[in-house]
Amino acid sequence: MDIIGRYKDWRSYRRTINELNALSNRELADLGISRADIHFVARRAR
């Protein structure tokens, strides 16, 4: 993968983490996600 593609993937990963971190614990629970799962979910979201 080229450098631009890798950068876009990283930006998407960071955006997902930031958006999930902005949610309350209750909102995350409604989605079936715990705070500990955020990085795992973000990696799969690409």
ChimeraX attribute file (.defattr): number of C-alpha atoms within 10 A of each C-alpha:
attribute: neighborCount
match mode: 1-to-1
recipient: residues
	/A:1	5
	/A:2	6
	/A:3	8
	/A:4	9
	/A:5	10
	/A:6	11
	/A:7	11
	/A:8	12
	/A:9	15
	/A:10	15
	/A:11	13
	/A:12	16
	/A:13	18
	/A:14	15
	/A:15	13
	/A:16	19
	/A:17	17
	/A:18	13
	/A:19	11
	/A:20	21
	/A:21	14
	/A:22	11
	/A:23	12
	/A:24	11
	/A:25	14
	/A:26	11
	/A:27	13
	/A:28	17
	/A:29	12
	/A:30	10
	/A:31	9
	/A:32	9
	/A:33	16
	/A:34	15
	/A:35	13
	/A:36	8
	/A:37	12
	/A:38	17
	/A:39	16
	/A:40	11
	/A:41	16
	/A:42	19
	/A:43	15
	/A:44	8
	/A:45	11
	/A:46	12
